[in-house]
Structures are given as C-alpha cells and as structure tokens.
C-alpha cells in the first residue's frame, strides 16, 4: 500500500564569475547554455519558473500542493551530505560545470 507521501525537489543554480563571485543573475553570472536559476534534478525548467523574470525567489517558483494535498513540512535545504563533505554548510554542491554535477554529490565534492 502506498503511503501517499511524495517528495518534491527544487534546485537553485549559481555560477562563479571572476571579480563578481557566485550568483544566479542572467545576464551577469549564468551563461546562455547554463541551467536556469531554478531547475529540477535533470536541469530542466520547473513549471512555475518564468524565463522572462529569471531572478525569481523560492516562494515564486516552488511547486504548490495539488488540490486535496497538504505539505507536511516547509521547504528546507538538504544537508544530508554535510558529514561526508559532499555539500558545504549551506547545502551547496560544486563542480566545474553544471553537466558534471551529480545528485547526490560524490564524496569530497565533484572535482
């Protein structure tokens, strides 16, 4: 019997630019070939993301519970890889390019 509990995932993507640091603005940080600021695990656009407004915040893009469903908890950052150094203290995973990132991240990062 299914429990009727489902997990939703949402990924925030940023890029490091010399002299600018990390960020997710486009144009500015993200390149035209990069994932958008918000994506699913595969890097695809999420339904509520609006490419005409690329700098949306979490509350603007987070999926809404379908009719008759309720959220069991608030959105939270997945820190499950912290002890193994797979993510940093804020839950960020690092790689040379988005296509090289994997989730869950490898032990000791994705270098």
C-alpha distance (Angstrom), angle and dihedral (degrees) to the residues before:
residue distance angle dihedral
X1 . . .
X2 3.78 . .
X3 3.77 118.3 .
X4 3.80 93.8 -141.5
X5 3.81 89.8 -127.8
X6 3.80 117.6 129.6
X7 3.78 131.3 -179.6
X8 3.80 121.0 -135.7
X9 3.80 121.0 -155.4
X10 3.75 130.4 -160.1
X11 3.79 126.0 177.2
X12 3.80 126.9 -153.3
X13 3.80 111.8 -151.7
X14 3.80 127.3 -157.2
X15 3.80 135.6 170.9
X16 3.80 130.5 -150.6
X17 3.79 115.4 -125.0
X18 3.83 120.2 -174.0
X19 3.81 112.4 -106.7
X20 3.83 89.6 10.7
X21 3.79 103.2 60.5
X22 3.81 123.8 -152.7
X23 3.78 120.8 -18.6
X24 3.77 146.5 134.7
X25 3.78 103.2 -137.0
X26 3.77 118.8 129.3
X27 2.88 117.7 -124.4
X28 3.77 98.2 25.3
X29 3.78 109.5 43.4
X30 3.79 108.3 11.3
X31 3.79 120.0 65.6
X32 3.83 123.7 -134.6
X33 3.83 89.5 -106.9
X34 3.84 94.7 50.0
X35 3.77 128.6 98.7
X36 3.78 113.6 -92.1
X37 3.79 120.3 -100.2
X38 3.83 89.7 -92.6
X39 3.80 123.9 35.6
X40 3.76 144.8 146.5
X41 3.81 122.8 -103.7
X42 3.82 92.7 -79.9
X43 3.80 93.0 51.0
X44 3.80 93.7 -106.5
X45 3.77 122.6 139.5
X46 3.77 116.4 -90.3
X47 3.82 117.7 -127.9
X48 3.82 98.5 -109.4
X49 3.82 95.8 45.0
X50 3.80 112.7 110.0
X51 3.84 112.6 -155.1
X52 3.82 88.8 -159.9
X53 3.82 87.3 64.9
X54 3.83 102.2 38.2
X55 3.80 97.4 170.7
X56 3.80 97.6 64.4
X57 3.80 119.3 148.7
X58 3.82 127.5 -126.3
X59 3.81 95.4 -95.8
X60 3.82 89.1 55.7
X61 3.80 96.4 52.2
X62 3.80 105.8 28.8
X63 3.81 113.4 115.7
X64 3.78 116.0 -103.1
X65 3.77 120.4 -130.2
X66 3.82 110.0 -100.5
X67 3.79 118.7 -114.4
X68 3.79 111.2 -67.9
X69 3.82 92.7 17.0
X70 3.79 127.6 104.8
X71 3.81 132.7 -161.4
X72 3.80 113.3 -112.5
X73 3.80 93.2 -158.3
X74 3.79 143.3 4.9
X75 3.80 122.1 -92.4
X76 3.78 111.5 -83.1
X77 3.79 138.9 178.2
X78 3.80 114.7 -102.3
X79 3.81 106.5 -121.8
X80 3.80 95.3 166.0
X81 3.83 92.2 120.0
X82 3.80 95.9 50.6
X83 3.81 97.6 100.3
X84 3.81 91.3 51.7
X85 3.87 92.6 46.1
X86 3.81 90.6 -114.1
X87 3.82 91.2 128.6
X88 3.79 133.4 17.5
X89 3.82 124.8 -113.1
X90 3.82 90.7 -82.2
X91 3.81 93.9 49.0
X92 3.82 97.1 -104.5
X93 3.81 120.0 148.8
X94 3.81 117.6 -157.7
X95 3.80 134.0 -148.4
X96 3.79 140.7 154.1
X97 3.81 91.5 -107.3
X98 3.80 136.9 -0.3
X99 3.80 93.3 -107.8
X100 3.82 89.2 61.6
X101 3.80 95.5 52.6
X102 3.78 117.8 102.5
X103 3.76 131.8 -171.9
X104 2.89 122.6 -111.0
X105 3.80 87.6 35.1
X106 3.80 120.8 -123.0
X107 3.79 121.3 -102.1
X108 3.85 110.5 -78.9
X109 3.80 94.4 10.7
X110 3.78 134.9 -69.6
X111 3.77 103.0 -71.8
